[in-house]
């Protein structure tokens, strides 16, 4: 089999190129109902605009910048690598995104550097485990982990259905991770 298999999926599935698993709309609504956005907001892995479009609908007057490494027809500048971009420290108020799963920690680290107030990332719950990631998380201002009670089904290549027209089904557990600059204390867990 070519590529890497994703844990919790069919053995016949390969990892999607560039890790493009768009965030389901209902997953976005859940976090926008819990965390208020304000000021200058950056969505650096905007994909096809799933998160950005919901932010604009919810906060029509917000200053939102959307970009992605891969041009999927949404966001500017296109083809911008967030991890390599030279950005001014504390240059935006909030970073919110669904980063490539295999770069979750790197996105969190860079987002914490450029955000003045908050970082909000959608990711697999397993981001909390492991020696490297666990130590990283312990040493950040991680305030809240919003765990989904029901399985979320990220959209492979931005599509809600598979090649047979069936909705995707995932066995992986997902959460929204929220860091707040200046937060001191242990993170709390809430359920969505």
Number of C-alpha atoms within 10 A of each C-alpha: 8 7 10 10 15 13 11 11 15 10 10 7 13 14 16 14 10 12 14 23 21 24 26 17 14 11 20 19 14 14 19 16 9 10 11 9 17 15 13 16 23 24 26 26 26 31 28 21 21 18 24 26 16 15 21 13 10 15 15 11 11 15 14 20 17 22 25 24 17 17 16 16 12 18 22 14 14 16 13 17 15 18 16 8 9 9 13 10 13 14 14 22 19 26 28 27 27 25 26 18 16 12 11 17 19 15 23 24 15 18 28 23 17 21 24 19 18 26 29 24 22 23 22 17 17 13 17 18 11 10 8 10 16 14 12 14 18 12 9 20 20 23 21 18 23 21 19 17 12 10 15 20 21 22 20 18 18 17 16 17 14 13 8 6 9 9 13 16 16 16 11 16 17 24 26 25 25 23 25 19 17 13 14 11 10 12 18 11 12 13 11 14
